[in-house]
Every structure is written in C-alpha cells, then in structure tokens.
Amino acid sequence: MFSKIEQSFEGKLRKRQWKKTYRTLPKDEGRIDFSSNDYLGFATDGLLENIRPTEQPLSGSKASRLIAGNTLYHENLEKTIATFHRAECGLLFNSGYDANVGLVGCIAQEGDTIIYDELCHASIHDGLKLSRGNPIPFLHNDLADLALKLKEAQGNIFLITEGLFSMDGDFSPLKKIVELCQNWNVGIIIDEAHSTGIVGEQGRGWVSHLGLEEQILARVHTFGKAMGCHGAIVLGSDTLRNYLINYARSFIFTTAMPLHSVQYIKKAYDVLLETNRIEQLNDNILLFTSSLNQRAKHLFLPSSSPIQSLVLADASLTREIAHQLQSEGFDVKPIVAPTVPKEKERIRICIHAFNQKDHIIGLTTTINTILENHPNIHEGK
C-alpha cells in the first residue's frame, strides 16, 4: 500500500549509505565506557536506588500538568532545584530536548532577534525553526563576531549559548558575553546540559560557577547526563515560569513527568550534595590529558572538561581509528557529518568519575601508539 512512499525512504537511506553517513543503533558489547554522558556514574552504580514510594502510587501521570498531571511533588521538586541553582523559579520538562524546543520556540515574537552560537545543540536549532523571531548565528565563542551580530539585531534581543559544548568540550566565555550584551539589554539563555552536576560548587553549573545568576534570563539544566536520570528544568523568574506554562508547546501538550521520575531526580540532587565524585572526575580528566603524548595532544581539541575530542578531519579515518580502539575493548564513538561539520570529524571520548586509572592509561597508551604508527595521520587538524 505504501510502496511508493517507502521506495522514496529507501532512496534516501541508500544515498546516506553511499555518503557513509548512515546511522545504526549500537549494541552493548561490554567495552569499557568512554562514550556515555554518565559523567558521575549515577545512572549505573545503584546510587539512585531505594526510592521511597509516594502517597500516590501511580505508574503514569494521567495527563498534562494543565489538566490532571500536576502534583505537589512536581512543584516541590521545582522549588528544590531552583534553590539549589540559586534561581527564583523553575519549570520541569520531560527532556532536555523538550525544554529547549519549548523555551526557544516561544520566547521571541515577530520583529525580535535570536542570536545563537553556531555550535548550539540540535534541540536549540529545532526550537529556532518554531520561533517567530529572526535567528542569527555567530561564530563559535567569537566575541568579535557576536558584537557585529548584536549591531544587526532588532526588537527584543535574545542570545543563546551553552555552558559546556557537547562536541568540542569547551566552555562559553560567558563573563565576556554578559559584559558585551549589557549595552543591548539582551535576554541571555544558557543550556547547562553538560555542565549540570559537574561544574561549579557541588555541580551547580557554569552560570553559578561564574556568579552570573542575576544576569541570565533562562538556564536549562538537564538530568539525563551527569544526574543519571531523565528530564530537564528551565530556571528563571516567576514571570518566565508563568510565560512558559502559557506558551511553551512542549510543556502544554505533553503528559506530565511521572512521579517515579520526579523521585529519581530528587534523589540525584540529594546524592550530588553528598558525593565527592566531581573531584574524582577532575582527577581522571587530568590523568587522561597528561598521559597523551605531544603528537596526540596536537590532534585533540583543548579541553579541561570530561569531553575530549580527537579531531581527524576525515570520516573514513575517524571510523577506522575508532574501530581499532573498540577492538582493544574501549567504548568510544566516531562522530561524523552531519552530526559535526564535514572535515571536523572526530572521536569523542568521555571521561567519567568511575573510570579506573589503569583503563585510562590503557586508552591513552593505545591512542598514542595508533597515532604514532598510522601512515595517514599528519600534523595539524
């Protein structure tokens, strides 16, 4: 019945296979984890177990929060997280993707301008497609280019960037961005997805680490990475919270987060206050970077974060080197176009608090050896 439609799908898939950009789901083959975003190990080591049952033993939440899905558990969690991150209010979303699409999609009106870092996450780009504002990208972390784009802006001006960038592993120059934006009365939005739980005092994030809470319109903290569970929250003022309740479509038209998810998030924040895993993580990052030889260091993007990217600038070579590392028992992933731009293909390596020191040394030793002996790897990225 749908043969003609599915033939068009097959054609698109064959084209992607020919271009070597075809995606498949990976299998768990028991390798040492150097690829997941479970930076602190909360998702896998049982720290979030032993959740006490609520007075409402529901397996689901029955409806959206505007109909029948709102509870005191949701509202109390929002207050707890907002207090932890030193914000006035917060609004829970079912995922980081939902939070970015909902927030970015509704903040700007016709005639407004949204300036965004070109390396912002795909969820932000999808939110921009829904927005009535005029989107303008600026070169990654480039303050001079940002200044030029601010001069072009009209209407209410919004600026979107990230705390820690997920593919390059670098931080936004947020203090300088805030200083630059003061003359234009810009509403700054920060995606803290990869900095939540691992950056700043007790993992409060990049904004809190820099003491800029009062200068930021909205912060998006997600729970599916270092926090080891699922969901997200948008932090800001009471006015922003009420605005999102009324206009963020990914909040309004979706079933509310179930209570067991609310409990897991609360438990993750409780554990975060008690753990020393951020220190363990930073020790492991230092061990990894210091164990690379000079040739390898030249091919890695500079990063003091858990995200370490070996840029090989060629999709076939990137897959080949990743396969060699996988065959040695290390779970690393090649990241190629269209996920990253062509000629910026890389192997993305994630360091975790739970990685054993001999595993880290084993990985860096293997990387050093491969890069020293491979005939097609040359100096320069």
N, C-alpha and C positions, 0 to 999 in steps of 0.2 A: 504493500500500500504506500509506503514511504520511500520506495526505491530511488526515485529521482533526487529526493532531498538527501538521503543517506549517501548517494553517489557523490553529491557535492561535498559532503563531510569527508568522504574517503579521499577526494581530490585534495582537499586542504591538508589532510593528515599526510598524504604522500609527499606533498610539497614540503611540509615541515621535516619529514624524514630525510628527504633529499638534501635539505639545507642543514641537516644534523642539529635541529633544534627541537626534535620530538621528545615529549616528556612521557615518562612512565613512573609508576609508583615504586619506590624502593622496597626491598624486602629486608626484614631484620635478620641479619646473618651472624649476630653475636660478636661483631667487631667492637673494639674499644671506642667509646663515644667521644669523638672530636668534631661533631657536626650539629648536635642539638642546641637549642636555646635554653636548656635546663641548667643555667649557669651555676646555681647553688645546689642542685640535686634534689630540690623539694619534690619534683614530680616522680622520683623513682625510689627513694630510700625510706618511705614509710613515715616521714615526719608529719605528714598531714592526715594520718590515720586517727582512729579513735575519736571520731566526731560524735558529739552527743546529739541524740535525737531532739528535734524541736517539739513543741506542743502541737504542731500541725504536721503530722507525718505524711506529707504529700510527695508523690513521685514526680509530679509536674506542678506547674503553677496556674493552670486552668485558663489563663487569658493574658492579654497585655496588662500592664500595670494601670492603664487608664480605665480598664473595665473591671477585672476581678483579680488581677495578679499582684496588686500592691500589698505589702505587709510591713509590719514594724521591723521585721528582720532586715528587709531591704533598706529601709530608711535609717535604721541604726547603723548598719554597715557603712552607708554613705557618710554619715556623720563621723564615724570612727576613722575612716580612711582620710577624709578631709582634714581632720585634726592632725593625723599623723604627718601628712604632707604640708601642713600649715596653710590650708586653704579655707575659705569661708564655707563652701558647699561642694557637693559632688552629686553626679547622676550616673548610676550604673547602666552599662550597656552589655549586651550578650557576648561581644567580642571586640577586640581592638579594631577590626575591620568595620564593624557596625558603628563604633564610636567615631572613627574618622569620617566615614561616609555621611553619617548623620550630622555631625558638627560642621564639617566643611561644606556640606551640601546646602545648609540653611543660613549660614551667618551673613552672607552678602546679598545685597539687593541689586537691581539693575542700576548701573552707574557706579557701583563700588568696584574696588580693585583688590584682588588677592595675589600677593607676591609670594612665591614659594621657591625653596631650594630645589634645584633640578633633580637632586637625588632623593627627594622625599619618597616615602613608601607608596606602592601602587594603590593602597586604600585611599590615600590623600588625593592622588590623581583621579580616582573614580569619584570621590566627593566633588572635585572641581568640575567634573562633567555634569553633575546635577545642579551646580550653583548658577545663580543668575549674575554673579559678579564676573568681572573680566580677569582671567588668570594670566599672570606674567611670571615666567620662571627667571631666576637669577643663577649665575654660575655657582657651583658648589662652594659654599663657605667663602665666597668672594665679596668682600665688603665694598670694594670699588664698584663692582657691577650692581650690587644691591643699591648703592647710592644713586646710580643712574636710573634704575627702575623706580625708585621712590619718586624721583622727579617727574616721571611719566604718569604717576598714579593719579586717579580722580576719585571723587566721592569718599566714602569711608574706606580706609586702607587697612587691610589685614595682611599679616606676614606669617607664613607657616614654615617652620623648620623642625629639626629633630634634636633631641638631646644627644644621643649616640646613634650614628648611622649604621644600619644593619649590614651593609656590604663592605664599606670601606673601614669601619671600625674606628672612625674619628669622631670628635665632639664638635658641636657647633660653637663658634666664637660668640657666645650668647651675650656676654657683657658688652662687647663692642657693638653687637646688633642692637641691643637695647639703647645704648647711647646714641647710635645713628638714627634710630627711629623716633626719638623723643621730639624732634623738630616737626614731625609729621603726624603726631597723635595716632600712632599705629596700634592696632589691636594685635598683639603677638600670640601665636598659638604654637605650643611645643608638644611634639609627640615624644613621650618618655618611654616608649615601649621597651627599648633595650637598655635603658638606664634605670628603670624601676627595680628596686631591690638590691642593686649592686653598686650604685654611685651615690656619694654623699653620706652624711651621717645616718647610720642604720638603713641605708638604701633608700633614702627619701627622693633621690633623683637629681638630675643635673641642675634644675632650676633652684631647688633648695640648697644644693651644694654651693651655688654662687650667691645665695641670699637675694634672689630676684623675684620672690613670690608676688610682691605687690606690683611688679611691672609687667606681669604676664596676664593676658586676658583669659586664656584657657590652657590647661595641661591635660594630656591624655596619658593615663597610666594603664598599662595592660597587665593581666595576670597569667598569661599563657606562656611566659618565658621564665624569668628567674623565680617568680612566685609559684610556679609549679601547678597551676590550676587553669581556670578559664574565665574569660570575661574582661571587662575594662571599666574605667570610670573617667568621666570628664570633670575636672576640678575648675572652679572659678567662683564667681559671685552668686548670690541668691538670684539676682536678676538673670544671669546667664542660665542657671538651672531651670528657672521657670520658662525662659525662652525656648530651651531645648525640649522641654516637656510639651510645648505647644507646636514646635516647628520641625523637630528632628524626626524625619520619617522612619529611620531605622530604630528609633525608640518607640514611636507611637504605634506602629503597625507590626509589632512582633510580640510573641508570647514572652512573658516576663521570665527572667532567670529563675530556675527552680531553687527551692530552699536549700537543697544539699550543696548546690554550687555556692550559694551565699555563705554557708557554713565553712566550706573549704577555703574560701577567700579570707574569711575572718581568722581561721586557723593559721593560714600562711603569714598573715601580718603578726599574729602572736609569736610564731616561731621566729620570724625575722628579728623581733626585738630581743630574742634570747640567744641567737646563734652567733658564732664567730666565723661563719663561712665566707663572709666578704673578705676578711683578712686571708683566709686560706686561698680564695680565688686569686687575690692580688699576688700572693706568693707564687702561685702556679703560673700566672701570666709572666712574671719576671723570670722565672726559671725557663719558660719556653723561649722568650725573646733573647735571653742571654746565652742560650745554648745553640742558637743558629750561628753558622759561620758567616764571614763577611759577604760571600757570594750570595748566600740565601737571604741575608738581611737586605741586600740591594734589590731583591725581587719582591720582598714583602712591602706592603704599604705601611708607613709609620703608624703605630697604634699602641697605646697603653691599655687598651680595653681587652675583653675576652675575645673579640673578633679580630682574627689575624688573617689577612688576605694575601695569598701568594699569586701575584698577577703574572700570567704567562702570555697574555695578549693573543692567544690563538686557541680556538675551540678544540681542535683535534689534539694538540699538545696538552691542553688542560685535562682533557678526558684521559689521555694516556698516563700522565703523571698521577692523577687521582686513582686510576686503576692499579698502578704499581703500589701506591700507599695502602689501598684497600686489600691487595693481595698479601700485604705484610700484617694485616689484622687491624688496621686503623680505619675507623669510620669517618672519612672525610668526603666532601661532595664537590664535584666540579660545578661551577656556576658560569653558564654561558649565555649568549644572546638568545632570546630577547630579555632575559631577567636582568642582565647587565648589558651595557652598550658593546657592540662589536669592537674587537681589539682591546677590550678591557676584561676579557675572560679571566677567571681566577679560581683557585681552590680556596674555599672559605673554611677556615679552621676555627673552631670554638673551644676555648679553654674553660674548664669547669673547676669548681672547688673540690670535686670528688676525684679528679684525675690523679692517679698515682704518679709519684715522681719518676719512677723507672719507666712508666709508659710515656711520659712527656719526653724524657731523654731518648727513649727509643724512637719516638716520632721525629724529633729534631735530627737525630743521627741519620735516620733513613732519608729525610729531606736533604740534608747536607750531602749525602753520598749520591743521591739521584741527580741533584743539580750539578755536582762537580763532574759527573761522568756522562751526562746526556749530551749528544753531539749537536742537538738543535736548540739548546738554550744559550743565549748570548747575553752579554751585559746590556743593561738598560731594560726599561719596561715599555 
